[in-house]
Amino acid sequence: MKKLIAISLSTWSVFSYGAQATETSSAGGLAQITISLLVVVALLIGLSVLFKKFGLNRISSPLPLKVIGAVSIGNNQRLVVIEVGEEWILLGVTPQQITTITSMPRQETGGGSQSGENRVNFSTWMQSALEKYHAKKP
């Protein structure tokens, strides 16, 4: 009987040592996985900051297309002026469709400050473009 108890105690100690070794290695593995995950997340954040800083997040288009300006005229409705080559095109944009309203030759933009004459000229052009658009509608 004493021999049986000694064998069972030695077997128990082997099992308990194995369980402790497994718990220790799993805790170490969990820490290693956590550190690896944090390194990958930090790398992604760092790359996104670098891309944003150096402008690498913009995809260049092979088309000679440039958005000149946009004006919101309602809920999910905008007027957008785009430059294609040497021409400006006024588009009406809604969630369902994009409609060409009118086009005109390319205008010179005066940077950030426009003179009063340019503003009046654009205003009259926009008004005439809208009148043409509404005249075309049945």
N, C-alpha and C positions, 0 to 999 in steps of 0.2 A: 504494500500500500504506500509506504514511504517512497518507494521508487516511482510509482505512478504519479504521486503528488510532485515529486522533483521534476519529472519529465513534463508534466503539465505546466509547472511554473516556468521551466526553461522555454517551453513553447510559447507561453504567454509573453515572456520578456522579448522573445524574438519578434512576435507579432507587434507588440507595442513599440519596439525600436523601429520596425519597418514603417509603422504608421507615423511616427515622429519624423522619420526621414522623408516620407512622402509629403507631409504637411510643410516641412521646411523647404523642400524643393519646389512645391507648388507656390508657396509665398514668394520665393525668389523669382520664379517664372512669371508670376503676376506683376511683380515690381519691374521686371525686365520688359514685359509687354507694355506696361503703363509708360515707362520712360521712352520706349521706342515710339509709342503713339504720340507722346508730347513732342518728340523731336520732329516727327513727320508734320504735325500741325504747325509747329513753329516754322518749319521750312516752307510750307504752303503760304503762311501769312507773310513771311519775308519775301518770297517770290512775287506775291500779289502787290506788295508795297513797291518793289523795284519796277514791276511792269507799269504800275500807275505813274510812278515818278518819271520814268523815261518814255512814257507814251507808247509802250509796246502792247497795250491792251486794245488798241484800235486796229481794226482790220482794214487795210487799204483796198479800195475798190479799183479795178482796172478801168472802170468807166469814168469819163470826165464829168462827174456829177458832184454838185456841191449845194448844200442847203444854205440859202441866203437868209431866210427868216421864216417865222411861223407866228400866226396869231390865232388864239382860241376864239371861236365865235359862238360856242355853245357847248353843251355837254357832249364830249367826245367828238366834237366837230372843229376842224381847223382849216385855215387857209395857209398854204405853204408855198413859198417862192423858192424854186430850185434853179440852179444854173446848169445848163447842159451845153457845153461848147461855148458859143457866142450868143446864146439865147437864154432868156429867163422865162420860166413857165410857172403860171399860177395854178395851183392844184387845190381842189376842195377834197379834204380827207375826212372820212367817217369810218366807223368800225366795219361797215359793210363794203365800201367801195372808195375808189380814188377817181376823181373826175378832173379832167383838164378844163380849166375855165378859159384861160387865154394865154397868149405868149407875146413877148416883146423883145426887142434887141437888148443885149446886155447893157446895163447901166453902170456908171462909175459910182462906187460907194466911197464916201468921204471918210472912211474909218469910223470912229465913234461919234464924231460930231458932224451933223449934216446942217447945211445952211437952210434958211427958211424957204428959199426958192426950191430946193430939192424936195423938201417935205411937201410943199404945195403941189409940185409936179407929180410926186408919187401919189398924193391924195387924189388928184384929178384922174390920174391913170387908173387907180384902184376903183374909183367911182364908175368910170366909163367901162372898165372890165366887168364889174358887177352888173351894170345895165345890159351889156352885151350878153352876159350869161343868162340873165332873167328873160331877155328877149328871145333867146333860143329855146327856152323851155315852153312846151305846149300848154 
